[in-house]
Amino acid sequence: MDDNIGGRRAAWRWRVTAAMTGAALILGGCGSGDDDKGAEPSPSATSGSSTSSGSPSASATGGGSTSLSPFQADPARVPRTKAQAETLAAAVALKPEAWGAGFRAQQPAASTPGTVAVLDEQCRWERRPLTGGVLASLSRYSEIPAGGGKGELKVTAAVTVHATVLDADERLATTLEEPLRCREQQVRTDERITKLMSAATPYGQGSNNYADDQVVEIGSYLTGNSEQAYRWYVTRLGTVTLAVSVKGGQGYSDDQLNKYASNANVTMLNSVQFELGGDS
């Protein structure tokens, strides 16, 4: 069984990496990238949009989905309560050591319990109490400190457990639409994201045969006078959305950033499958 799991992870890592790299190449050739995106790297609450990013239609009941999905969860293990959702989020969201050698927790190391990241009317990201469509949301923040000729590298792994598949599907639609509403977004007091472009890859399109839907966003991360590459990936499996962000530092190549992001995404995707007991 271990060999099967290892083989599946290797195959998924190749698929996810290929999809992310392909999306990044497409986005990189789209033009000047005037749309700006900044986000505290956990998924924000749904905005009420009913326009999906192209994923198959989903049932409004928790755990329900069409047959056009790479994953079918055990309905008995799909979180129905906040406590169940918090347990799942804590089990899936990556801790620093899971990112690889050299990573440590940022300060703060995690988001405030009982909150979700929301893009406000002034295009600033803030955490607000959970909405009705979100059962739990957890972001864990990690970093590799500057040193050895390289700058500081910051990453985030976030898990949001939704009440229904439709709620989770709308989260992906909102992610795709946010750059149209806010052309520049403030992450923290001294951090913002610019030059953002985004692309959606629903299951069955492109190289996506591992998730119900995925949105990939690339742009520039600005802090002080420094401008570095920024990557943000939001992926959905059933009622769960996973978000991975990578804020580049001096000395890190785009390939390295994509590798960190894809490895984190694969690890969390496998964790969701394990926790929900479904068969892929």
Buried (B, 14 or more C-beta within 10 A) or exposed (E): EEEEEEEBBEEBBBBBBBBBBBBBEBBEEEEEBEBBBBBBBBBBBBBEEEEBBBBBEBEEBBBBBEEEBBBBBEBEBBBBEBEBBBBBBBBBBBBBEBBBEBBEBBEEEBBEEEBBBBBEEEBBBBBBEBBEBBBBBBBBBBBBBEEEEBBBBBBBBBBBBBBBBBBBBBBBBBBBBBBEEBEBBBBEEEBBBBBBBBBBBBBBBBBBBBBBBBBBBBBBBBBEEEEBBBBBBBBBBBBBBBBBBBBBBEBBEBEBBBBBBBBBBBBBBBBBBEBBEBEB
